[in-house]
């Protein structure tokens, strides 16, 4: 794997630790850095969507989920078998979040 991917994985691991320690905002900034770089795993998208949802920041939740759908759509043609289930999960979550906005 490339150095950038390794850095992103390290950010995810550090974010996880920061969350456990109660430093959720710091963790979120690490996850945000990863999604800004189109991280190819589901972890930072999932965590941010959950954290924004808990804070009732639905527009932020939608933004993260839209980004996840976009990233995983671009990966759909790869040989990875985990892409379509994750893409479907993020699309479903996005639809639910969009429904919250229209309520």
SULLIN-V78795 format. One record per residue. RES is the residue in one letter. SS is DSSP state (H for helix, E for strand, L for the rest). PHI is phi in degrees with one decimal (999 if undefined). Layout:
res,ss,phi
RES,SS,PHI
RES,SS,PHI
This chain:
res,ss,phi
X,L,999
X,L,-85.7
X,H,-61.4
X,H,-61.6
X,H,-61.2
X,H,-59.8
X,H,-62.0
X,H,-65.5
X,H,-62.1
X,H,-61.9
X,H,-61.4
X,H,-61.4
X,H,-64.0
X,H,-65.4
X,H,-60.8
X,H,-59.0
X,H,-64.9
X,H,-60.6
X,H,-59.7
X,H,-58.9
X,L,-83.9
X,L,90.8
X,L,-95.5
X,H,-65.5
X,H,-64.2
X,H,-64.0
X,H,-61.3
X,H,-61.7
X,H,-67.0
X,H,-68.4
X,H,-63.5
X,H,-61.6
X,H,-61.1
X,H,-66.7
X,H,-72.8
X,H,-64.3
X,L,-96.8
X,L,57.4
X,L,-49.8
X,L,-94.5
X,L,-118.0
X,L,-84.4
X,H,-53.5
X,H,-66.7
X,H,-66.5
X,H,-62.8
X,H,-62.7
X,H,-63.0
X,H,-59.4
X,H,-65.4
X,H,-65.3
X,H,-68.0
X,H,-62.0
X,H,-60.1
X,L,-88.4
X,L,62.0
X,L,-97.6
X,H,-64.8
X,H,-64.2
X,H,-70.8
X,H,-59.4
X,H,-61.8
X,H,-57.0
X,H,-65.5
X,H,-68.0
X,H,-62.5
X,H,-64.3
X,H,-60.8
X,H,-60.7
X,H,-59.8
X,H,-62.6
X,H,-73.8
X,H,-65.6
X,H,-69.3
X,H,-88.1
X,L,-60.0
X,L,-85.0
X,L,-77.5
X,L,-84.7
X,L,-71.5
X,L,-81.2
X,L,-87.1
X,H,-68.8
X,H,-61.5
X,H,-59.9
X,H,-69.3
X,H,-59.5
X,H,-62.4
X,H,-59.3
X,H,-66.5
X,H,-65.7
X,H,-63.2
X,H,-64.1
X,H,-63.0
X,H,-59.1
X,H,-63.7
X,H,-65.2
X,H,-63.8
X,H,-64.5
X,H,-62.4
X,H,-66.5
X,H,-82.7
X,L,-76.4
